[in-house]
Amino acid sequence: MDQLRTFAQTLGIADIFGRGFLAVLLTFVTAAIITWRFIPQVRDFALRVGWADAPNERRLNTVPLPNAGGLAIFAGFVISIVVGWALRPIVIEQVNIQVLAILLGATLLVLVGFIDDQFGLTPIFRLGVQILSAVLLLVNGLRIDFNSVPFLPTLGGELANVLSIALTIIWVVGLTNAMNLLDGVDGVVGGVAFIASVVLLVTAAQFFDRAAAVILLAGLAGAALGYLRHNFNPSRIIMGDAGSTLFGYTLAAVSLLGTLKISVGASLLVPLLVMALPILDTTQVVLGRFARGIRNPLAHPDKTHLHHRVLARTGNARRTSVALWLVALLCGVLGMFAQGISPITILFTTLFIGGSLWFVAARRIRAQMAEVARGRKELN
């Protein structure tokens, strides 16, 4: 037992048998199981009531595909946070308020995203709600300190405060949309969100005062993994805007609660590296649309995203997802090295991420093969 404890401490786990680690583990497992088991019921109901995306020239599905997966992800995430919170209550009132602000903002975006999935909302309205959700974080003390950004001059007075507010809104709204725009091939966003959540979890776990961030990230990672069991190509359900904006917003917000508050030179570098894939994708898409004379780049979808470009080369949705997962994992590893995390912790984190993604992908492929076999039997 002592050897196991010592080894766990080398990975950044203070006490592998303590309440803190067990709370994180149970939060992760609860989110994964609830999302995994809840999605089939959500899928059946969505098909009955018509919550589905019809095939078109931009989508890969050839039949209507339920788009309510975000609801199952949200349910698994929130229930797991309640479980984790019950096991390890947060005693700092300010952190409690900030966690509630994150959950409230996420709930608002899931609701608006779901309405948009089914009925369609204007880009301006969606952007307004995203800004409101970012402001909700600001008024509860979650913000990026402009003076903590590397390579920029240190400012004082009201100007630094105004720039901090602007930078926070850009970060939250930008990352929310970046994850949404990345959602175009089965499994990509779910996998990227899982990788980013685990990497940020491991990073935040290195600091004794980041318990709230660790619990939130454990729930988000578990929900992403449970969803991937049904979304790896061929997908049985998609997350829609409700799911993608939930992942983007929560990752952006939790990084403010945890790793962005580290008062070192790499304060912004870690989350920027971890989320490099969706950030680069959105940047190149927006700049490309501006170059083509499109004034509102978020309202004119096209096939210039990274997942479209990779898909054009691979010709296969599964290979495209795995390729982008590898890029996201590489970015996560670089982020952990930038934070100074030990190589042994980085190795085990990488193995855990790779093993988890392989497990859910293999289960989805096996289930799809069984579905095909049953279909042939029925035809015969």
Protein Blocks (a to p, Z undefined) as FASTA:
>chain_A
ZZmmmmmmmnopablmbmklmmmmmmmmmmmmmmmmmmmmmmmmmmmnopacdddfkbmb
fbdcdfklmmmmmmmmmmmmmmmmmmmccfbfklmmmmmmmmmmmmmmmmmmmmmmmnop
afklmmmmmmmmmmmmmmnopacdfklpghiacdehjllmmmmmmmmmmmmmmmmmmmmm
mmmbghklmmmmmmmmmmmmmmmmmpmklmmmmmmmmmmmmmmmmmmmmmgccdfbdebj
mlmmmmmmmmmmmmmmmmmmpccfklmmmmmmmmmmmmmmmmmmmmmmmmnopablmlmc
cfkbfklmmmmmnopaklmmmmmmmmmmmmmmmmmmmnopafklmmmmmmmmmmmmmmmm
mmmmmmmmmmmmmmmmmmZZ
